[in-house]
Amino acid sequence: MKQFELKDNNLTLTSKPSPLFVRILILFFSLTSILVPIGGMVGSMINGYRFHFGFLMSIGIFGVLGFYLLRVFLWNSYGKEVILFTQNNVTYEADYKWFKDGKKIKNIDFPNYSIRPIGYEDENFGALIIDSEQDCIESVIKMPNEQLEDLIIKLKTVANNTYK
């Protein structure tokens, strides 16, 4: 499966979905973290207990945990990185389908492309690094080195056309 798409000056790297069982497990714990404290508060109030600050604390703490797990689920299901090359800048954005991380705009005039090894040597996986003297962007998507080498060749062609 090819994990990148390069159209004009727009590069999209997609993460490989994790196994279905793992994603279902993460989603289950995410929803449980959010719904159990709310259910506990409602159940306690129905049984005659008064509302107190501990309910809000548990909803807040477990809500943050549930939100984090939801982000992990979305990244493992739909995660992709969008990198846009312009004349003097490279724009990076992580896309989780339901929401996106803040855009990072880096001043990279003449980019260099390299591979950061990930995992064991014999696995031959890595991540893309785009850097120059001023700044650096590191991808977090793990891809086979063969795909990365093919991508770097294509990116150098795009760079020659963009930075003339």
C-alpha positions as CSV (number, residue, x, y, z in Angstrom):
1,M,0.0,0.0,0.0
2,K,1.4,3.4,-1.0
3,Q,1.3,5.8,1.9
4,F,1.9,9.0,0.1
5,E,0.2,11.1,-2.5
6,L,2.0,14.0,-4.2
7,K,0.0,16.4,-6.3
8,D,1.6,19.6,-7.4
9,N,3.1,21.2,-4.2
10,N,0.8,19.2,-1.8
11,L,2.1,16.1,-0.1
12,T,-0.2,13.8,1.9
13,L,1.2,11.1,4.0
14,T,-1.3,8.6,5.4
15,S,-0.8,6.4,8.5
16,K,-1.4,2.7,8.2
17,P,-4.5,1.8,10.1
18,S,-3.9,-0.4,13.2
19,P,-5.7,-3.7,13.5
20,L,-9.5,-3.5,14.0
21,F,-9.5,-5.1,17.4
22,V,-7.0,-2.6,18.7
23,R,-9.0,0.3,17.4
24,I,-12.2,-1.1,18.9
25,L,-10.5,-1.5,22.2
26,I,-9.2,2.1,22.2
27,L,-12.6,3.4,21.3
28,F,-14.3,1.4,24.0
29,F,-11.9,2.8,26.7
30,S,-12.4,6.3,25.3
31,L,-16.2,6.1,25.5
32,T,-16.0,4.4,28.9
33,S,-13.8,7.1,30.3
34,I,-16.3,9.7,29.3
35,L,-19.6,8.0,30.1
36,V,-18.9,6.2,33.4
37,P,-18.3,9.3,35.5
38,I,-21.4,11.0,34.0
39,G,-23.4,7.8,34.7
40,G,-22.0,7.6,38.2
41,M,-23.0,11.2,38.9
42,V,-26.6,10.7,37.6
43,G,-26.9,7.4,39.4
44,S,-25.8,9.0,42.7
45,M,-28.2,11.9,42.3
46,I,-31.1,9.5,41.6
47,N,-30.3,7.6,44.7
48,G,-30.6,10.7,46.8
49,Y,-27.0,11.9,47.1
50,R,-26.4,15.6,46.7
51,F,-24.3,17.1,43.9
52,H,-20.7,17.8,45.0
53,F,-17.4,19.0,43.5
54,G,-16.0,15.5,43.3
55,F,-18.4,14.8,40.4
56,L,-17.0,17.6,38.4
57,M,-13.4,16.5,39.2
58,S,-14.0,13.0,38.0
59,I,-15.8,14.1,34.9
60,G,-13.0,16.5,34.1
61,I,-10.1,14.1,34.7
62,F,-11.7,11.1,32.9
63,G,-13.0,13.5,30.1
64,V,-9.5,14.5,29.3
65,L,-8.4,10.9,29.3
66,G,-11.3,10.0,27.0
67,F,-10.5,12.8,24.7
68,Y,-6.9,11.8,24.4
69,L,-7.9,8.2,23.7
70,L,-10.4,9.4,21.1
71,R,-7.5,11.3,19.3
72,V,-5.4,8.1,19.4
73,F,-8.3,6.1,17.9
74,L,-8.8,8.7,15.2
75,W,-5.1,8.8,14.3
76,N,-4.9,5.1,14.2
77,S,-8.0,5.0,11.9
78,Y,-7.8,8.1,9.7
79,G,-4.5,9.9,10.5
80,K,-2.7,11.7,7.8
81,E,-0.2,14.5,7.5
82,V,-0.6,17.3,4.9
83,I,2.5,19.1,3.8
84,L,2.3,22.1,1.4
85,F,5.4,23.5,-0.3
86,T,5.3,27.2,-1.3
87,Q,8.1,29.5,-2.5
88,N,9.7,30.2,0.9
89,N,7.6,28.1,3.4
90,V,6.6,24.6,4.2
91,T,3.3,24.2,5.9
92,Y,2.6,21.1,8.0
93,E,-0.7,19.9,9.4
94,A,-1.8,16.7,11.1
95,D,-5.3,15.7,10.2
96,Y,-7.4,13.4,12.5
97,K,-10.5,13.5,10.2
98,W,-12.8,15.1,12.9
99,F,-10.3,17.8,13.8
100,K,-6.8,19.0,12.8
101,D,-3.8,20.0,14.8
102,G,-2.6,23.6,14.5
103,K,-0.7,24.4,11.3
104,K,3.0,24.8,11.5
105,I,4.6,27.1,9.0
106,K,8.3,26.8,8.7
107,N,10.6,29.0,6.8
108,I,12.5,26.5,4.6
109,D,13.9,28.1,1.5
110,F,15.8,25.2,-0.1
111,P,14.7,21.9,1.6
112,N,16.9,18.9,2.1
113,Y,15.1,15.5,2.4
114,S,16.3,12.6,4.5
115,I,15.1,9.5,6.3
116,R,15.0,9.1,10.1
117,P,15.2,5.3,10.8
118,I,12.4,4.0,13.0
119,G,12.3,0.6,14.8
120,Y,14.8,-2.1,14.2
121,E,17.3,-1.9,11.3
122,D,16.1,-5.1,9.6
123,E,12.5,-3.7,9.5
124,N,13.6,-1.0,7.1
125,F,11.1,1.6,8.2
126,G,11.6,5.3,8.6
127,A,10.1,8.8,8.6
128,L,10.5,11.7,6.3
129,I,12.6,14.7,7.5
130,I,12.4,18.0,5.6
131,D,15.0,20.5,6.8
132,S,17.2,23.4,5.9
133,E,19.6,25.7,7.8
134,Q,16.7,27.6,9.3
135,D,14.2,25.0,10.3
136,C,13.1,21.4,10.3
137,I,9.9,19.3,9.9
138,E,9.8,15.7,10.9
139,S,7.0,13.4,9.9
140,V,5.7,10.9,12.5
141,I,4.3,8.5,9.9
142,K,6.3,5.3,9.7
143,M,6.8,4.2,6.1
144,P,9.0,1.6,4.3
145,N,12.4,3.0,3.3
146,E,11.7,2.0,-0.4
147,Q,8.6,4.3,-0.4
148,L,10.5,7.1,1.3
149,E,13.4,6.9,-1.2
150,D,10.8,7.1,-4.1
151,L,9.1,10.0,-2.4
152,I,12.4,11.9,-1.9
153,I,13.2,11.6,-5.6
154,K,9.7,13.0,-6.5
155,L,10.1,15.8,-3.9
156,K,13.4,16.9,-5.3
157,T,11.7,17.2,-8.7
158,V,9.0,19.3,-7.2
159,A,11.6,21.4,-5.3
160,N,13.5,22.1,-8.5
161,N,10.3,23.4,-10.1
162,T,9.1,25.4,-7.0
163,Y,12.4,27.0,-5.9
164,K,13.8,28.2,-9.2
